[in-house]
Amino acid sequence: MFKWIKQQLRIKAFYGTSENAVKTQIWIAVSVYVLVAIVRKRLGLEASLYQILQILSLTLFEKMPILQALEASDSQENLVTDLNQLILFDF
């Protein structure tokens, strides 16, 4: 079980060192993992759980439906050029 937690939950550091603090943080991480897995299954998303968590962490405070945020990230990955990118040589 501990090996699975280390591999899947990606807890970088514990904010508290007491037994209760560590258990609380592990349960929160497991809960988030399960909720994201449920969202992935219900929305039929192809992205990995890690990719979905990255997208959600970037769009955390934006007011938009989750599906819209996840679809927007898919379309942005498919873009060849970044529109905000400055063009050094415009021949």
C-alpha positions as CSV (number, residue, x, y, z in Angstrom):
1,M,0.0,0.0,0.0
2,F,2.8,2.4,0.9
3,K,4.5,1.7,-2.4
4,W,1.3,2.6,-4.3
5,I,0.9,5.8,-2.3
6,K,4.5,6.8,-3.2
7,Q,4.1,6.1,-6.9
8,Q,0.6,7.4,-7.5
9,L,-0.1,10.3,-5.1
10,R,3.1,12.3,-5.7
11,I,3.2,13.9,-2.2
12,K,6.3,16.1,-2.3
13,A,6.4,17.2,1.3
14,F,4.3,16.9,4.4
15,Y,3.3,20.2,6.0
16,G,3.0,18.7,9.5
17,T,5.0,15.9,11.0
18,S,2.7,14.6,13.6
19,E,1.0,11.2,13.0
20,N,-2.4,12.9,12.6
21,A,-1.1,15.5,10.2
22,V,0.5,12.9,7.9
23,K,-2.6,10.7,8.0
24,T,-4.8,13.7,7.1
25,Q,-2.6,14.7,4.2
26,I,-2.5,11.2,2.8
27,W,-6.3,10.9,3.1
28,I,-6.7,14.2,1.3
29,A,-4.4,13.0,-1.5
30,V,-6.3,9.7,-1.8
31,S,-9.6,11.6,-1.9
32,V,-8.4,14.0,-4.7
33,Y,-7.1,11.0,-6.6
34,V,-10.4,9.2,-6.4
35,L,-12.4,12.3,-7.3
36,V,-10.2,13.0,-10.4
37,A,-10.6,9.3,-11.4
38,I,-14.4,9.6,-11.2
39,V,-14.3,12.8,-13.3
40,R,-12.1,11.2,-15.9
41,K,-14.4,8.2,-16.2
42,R,-17.7,10.1,-16.3
43,L,-16.4,12.6,-18.9
44,G,-14.7,9.9,-20.9
45,L,-11.3,11.7,-21.0
46,E,-8.2,10.3,-22.6
47,A,-5.8,12.3,-20.5
48,S,-3.9,10.7,-17.7
49,L,-4.9,11.4,-14.1
50,Y,-1.6,13.3,-13.7
51,Q,-2.4,15.5,-16.8
52,I,-5.9,16.2,-15.5
53,L,-4.5,17.2,-12.1
54,Q,-2.0,19.6,-13.8
55,I,-4.8,21.2,-15.8
56,L,-7.0,21.6,-12.7
57,S,-4.2,23.1,-10.7
58,L,-3.6,25.7,-13.4
59,T,-7.3,26.6,-13.8
60,L,-8.2,26.3,-10.1
61,F,-9.7,29.8,-9.7
62,E,-11.2,30.2,-13.1
63,K,-15.0,30.2,-13.3
64,M,-15.6,27.6,-16.0
65,P,-17.0,24.1,-16.2
66,I,-14.4,21.3,-15.7
67,L,-15.1,19.8,-19.1
68,Q,-14.5,23.2,-20.8
69,A,-11.2,23.6,-19.0
70,L,-10.0,20.1,-20.0
71,E,-11.1,20.5,-23.6
72,A,-9.4,23.9,-23.8
73,S,-6.1,22.3,-22.7
74,D,-6.5,19.6,-25.4
75,S,-7.0,22.2,-28.1
76,Q,-4.0,24.3,-26.9
77,E,-1.7,21.2,-27.0
78,N,-2.6,20.7,-30.7
79,L,-1.6,24.3,-31.6
80,V,1.6,24.4,-33.6
81,T,2.4,28.0,-32.7
82,D,1.8,30.1,-29.6
83,L,-0.1,33.2,-30.5
84,N,1.6,35.2,-27.7
85,Q,5.0,34.1,-28.9
86,L,7.1,36.9,-30.5
87,I,8.4,36.2,-34.0
88,L,12.1,36.9,-34.2
89,F,12.5,36.5,-38.0
90,D,9.4,37.3,-40.0
91,F,10.5,36.6,-43.6
